[in-house]
Amino acid sequence: MFASIGRCKGGGVHMSEDVWNELIPEGSHHVFYWFLPLPDYLAIPHATVTSFTYAHNMIDAIERLHSEGRCGEDVQLSVDSLHVSLRFWQERVQEYNPYDLDATFKVAKKAFPYDGNQTGDDTAGSLDRDVTVVEAAVIFEANLEPDEEALSDAFDKVIECIQRVQRAYNVITKEPVKIATRELLPFMVPMAHRLVNQADESWPDGLSAYMVNMGSIFGMRRYEDLDEEQLSALHIAIDREVSAFMAYADLRRQSGVALERLGDYRGAVLAAATAAEVLLDDLLMHLMWEEGMRPEDACGTFANERAGITRRVKVEYAGRIGGLWSLKDPGAISDWANKIASLRNRVIHGGHVPTLGEAREAEKCLNRLEEFIVNLLCSPPLVAKYPRTATALAGKRIEKQGLSTRRIRDLLENPEEPNWVETFARWRAATWRLAEESEQAEPDVNNADLLLVVHPDGADEWVLHDRATHKAARTNEAWSMLPEGQAASVRQVRDDLSRHQYKDAQCVAIIGVAGLRPVEDWVEQHRRIPMLGVMVNRIDHY
C-alpha cells in the first residue's frame, strides 16, 4: 500500500490527472463517495487530498469469485485493486453535534457542481466552531462490481485511512485527537455513486444515504420509565457505590461503551480485562472476609506480583466454591485466560490493536465468567456457606430462585451484624495496603492526630492516628500534655461517653497536642480506632 498527499480544488475525483489515468487505464469503473464528519477538528488546510492504494490478496480474490459462481469467467485480477482518496473540508457551524448531519450535507452539496450553489449560511457567530468533514472517494475495478459486503469493506478501508491521518496528525501536533470509528459516526452519512472512465466528466445524479452504524441511533430511542422494582434497585445501588463488585460493574460498563458507542476496541479489551481481574479479586477477597480472615493474613495472597491473578485462579477458588478453574480445559476460565487475559497482554506489551471480532469475543467471555461465578454461588450449599458473598453478587437471583433462607433473612435483620458494604470496603482497602506495604509511605508522628479511645469497660487508651497512611499506634497517657481548659473539656466528653454505656468503644479527637511518641509498632488503623472496623465478626481490636 502507498499513500500520497496534495492539494485539490473543485469537486469530483481528487487525484491528479496522471494518477487518475494510471488507475483507470480503460473501461468503466465504479466510484463511491462518502462524506464523514470527524469527531475532532483537524487543522489540515482546506481541500488537502491524501490518496491510498491497497493491494488485495490474490487468493482472497479468487475465493470470492468462486463464492460468487464466477470462477469460469474471463476475469482480470489486478493486485492494486482498491484506491482511496480523502479530501478534507473545513466547515464553520453553530452548536456542532457529531450526529447532526447538517454540516456534512452542506459539504456534500458543495462537493458536486450540480448543487454547488447551495452552500448555506456562512455567517460566523461568536459560538461557531470549525468542523472537519472528509470527502472520501473509492475507485473499484469494473470487473469486481461491489456488492453490499464489498462496499462495507471499502468503507472500513476509508475509516482506516482516516485513522492513519489522525494518528499522524497527533504525532505532529500532540493534539489528543479522537479517532474516527463507525461507532462515532452518525447512523447514516451522505453517499454518491457514479460509473466513470477516462473521458467521462459526468457527475452523480444525487446524494443517497449510507447506513453506517445502527448503534449510533441509541440516543434517539424512546425508553420506558423504570418500574418500581427497578427504582428500588437503583436507590440501593446508589447507596452501595463502594460495595463489592461495583467497580467490576463500572468497568464492564466502560468496556461496553468503548465497544458499542466509541468503536475503541483497544479500550474495550483493556476495560474488559481489568473488569475480569477486579471481579475475580473482589470475589476472593469477599470469600476471605466472610471466612473471618484478617487482612494481615490475606494480604500475602495478593502481594506476589510474579504469580499474580493466574496463580490465584489456579489455587484459591476451587477449594472454596468448587467448579472448573482450569486454564486449559474448555470453560469460562480458559476462555478468560485465552480470549481476555492473553489478548490484554498482547495489547499492553506488544501494541496489538484488537479487531472488532476480538473485542466482541472478549465481552462475551466476560459475561460468561460472571455467569459461571454466579451459578456457583447460587447453589444451595454455597448460599449457606457464603450468604454475604452470594447476596452481594447475586442477591436478586437468590430471591427469584427461592434461595433466600431464614439464615440470610436473619443476617440481614441482625443488628449485631456489621454494615457489610462499608466493613468489607475497609477490609479490602486494608488488605491491598498491606499487600503493597513496601511501596507505602512510613507513618509520620508529626502529622498524627491524638485520639482518646473510651472502651465499654471504662478503660482509656491513647492512640496516635496518621490519616495519610491509615496507621495507628498506642501512645502514653496524655492528660498531662493537655492545657488545663482542654483537659477539662475532654474529661467531660469522656465521662458522658462512659455514662451512655455504649456497646462499642468510642473515641475523642484531641487537637493541637505535639511531642508524643508511639509505644508500639504502627498497625492498621482498624486495630486501634473504633468505627473503622473491618472484620465480619467485629473482632478488630487485636
Buried (B, 14 or more C-beta within 10 A) or exposed (E): EEBEEEEBEEBBBBBBEEBBEEBBEEEEBBBBBBBBBBBBBBEBEEBBBBBBBBEBEEEEBEEBBEEEEEEEEEEEBEEBBBBBBBBBBBBBBBEBEBEBBBBBBBBBBBBBEBBEEEEBEEEEEEEBEEBBBBBBBBBBBBBBEBEEEBBBEBBEBBBBBBBBBBEEBBEEEEEEBBBBBBBBBBBBBBBBBBBBEBEEEEBBEEBEEBEBBEEBEEEEEEEEEEEEEEEEBEEEEEEBEBBBBBBBBBBBEBBBBBBBBBBBBBBBBBBBBBBBBBBBBBBBBBBBBBEEBBBBEBBEBBBEEEEEBEEBBBEBBBEBBEBEBBBEEEBBBBBBBBBBBEBBEBBEEEEBEBEBEBBBBBBBBBEBBBEBBBBBBBBEEBBEBBBBBBBBBBBEBBEEEEBBBEEBEEBBEEEEBBEBBBBBBBBBBBBBBBBEEEEEEEBEBEEBBBBBBBBEEEEBBBBBBBEEBBBBBBBEEBEEBBEEEBBEEBBEBBEEBBEEEEEEBBBBEBEEBEEBEBEEEBBBBBBBBBEBBBBBEEEBBE
